[in-house]
Amino acid sequence: MEKMFKKRTLAYLADYFVVTAILWIFAQILAIIIIPFSLFFVYNFFIYLLPVFILFYFVLLEKKKGTTIGKDILDLKVVSEDGENISYREAIIRNLSKLYWIPIIFDLIIGKYYGESDERILGRWSKTMVVEKEVIQEDDDKK
């Protein structure tokens, strides 16, 4: 389980850098418009844009591909309890704690100390889990 926790942490950090890079590029492109016209108030909306983009990133990728860029690099995948792809509802529930990056710490602590597995509490509530891709492929080969 310790190996899986390390892989999930590294995947999360990779996703953090991907989201940050995308938003930085967006801010730089936006600056081309904002600076000449002194429209600096637009940056006040970034506080609202950030959680929407983070939720969009995680939900869309986990629903469509079953993985995010960070999880894909580390051969991890999100599946429902029955091993199928997750729904939008499940993806939204499991990713709510990632809105501002910090709440996920509490999600991890609560999940680790109040349950049988190391799954985050929102992962349990959404009835989803993160597994290694090779485990899924081995199960498919047996069928």
N, C-alpha and C positions, 0 to 999 in steps of 0.2 A: 504493500500500500504506500510505503514511503516513496518508492520510485514513481508511482502514479501521481502523488502529490507534487513532486518536483517537476514532472512533465507538465502538469496542469498549471503550475505557477509560471514556468517558463513560457508556456503558450499564452497565458494571460499577459505577461510582460511584452511579448511580441505583439499581441493585439493592441496593447496600450501604445506602443511605438507606431504601429500602423495608423491607428486613429489619429494620434497626435500629428503624424506627418501629413496625413490628408487634410486635417484642419489647418495646419500651418501653410500648406500650399494654397488652400482656399483663402486664408487671410492675406497672403501675399498678393494674390490676384485681385482680391477685393481692394487692397491698398492702392492699386493703380487708379481706381475710380474714386476712392474716398479722399485721398490726400489732395489732389488738385482742387476738389470742390469743398474741402473742409467739412466733410460729412462724418466726423468722428463719432457722432452719436450712434452710428450703425454698430460700432463695436460693443455697445451696451447690450445688444441682442445676442451676443455670443454666449452669454450665460444660459440662455434658453435654447440656443442652437446645439450646444454641446451634448446635453442629455438626449435630445431627440436623435442626433446623429449616432451617438453611442448605441442607443437602443435599436435604431434602424440597422446599424452594422451587424450587431450580434444576432438579432432576430432574423433578419433576411438571410444571412449566411448559414445560420444553424438550421433554418427551415428548408432552404433550397438545397444546400450541399451537405448538411449534417455536420458541418465543421466551419471554423473561422480560419483565417490565414495562419494564426499562431497554432491552433490545434492541428491544422493540416501539416505544418512543418514538423510537428512532433508526433504525427500519425495517431491523432486522437479523433474521436467522433462522438457526437451527441446522439443518443437514441432514447426512445421511450422504454418503459419497463418491459414491454413485450418485444423489444429489439427492432422495432420499426422506426421510420423517420418520425421526427417530432412534428406536432402541429404548430400553427401560429400561436395559439393560446398557451401551449406548453413553453414555447420559445420566449414569449413575453414574460410569463411568470418567472422562469428560471433566470432571466436577465435583468429583472428590476433592480437588483442590488448593485448593478454596474453603472447606474446612471451618472454618478459623480465619482467613480473609482473607489472612494473611501468606504462606503457602506458594505462593500464585499468583504471587508475584514470581519465585520460583525456577523455577516452571513456565514463565513467560514468557521468562526469561533463557536457560534451557536450550533451549527451543523456537526462540528467535530465532537463537542462535549455533550450533546443531547441526542444521541442516536447510535445505532449499531454500526453504521458505515461512516466513511470520511466525506460523504457527499454533502454539499452545502444544503442548508435548510430549504432554500428556494428550489434547489434541484429535487429534493424529496417531495415538496409540495406540488411541483409540476409533474412528478412521476417520471422524471428523466434521469439519465446518468451518462457520464463520460466514460467511454471505453476505448481501448486501443484498437486501431483498425485491423490489425492482424488477427485479433480474436474474432472479429466479425467475419473475416474472410475464411477462417478455419471452420466456423460454424456453417457458412454457406457451402463449403466444399463437402461437408459431411452429409448434406441433404440430398 
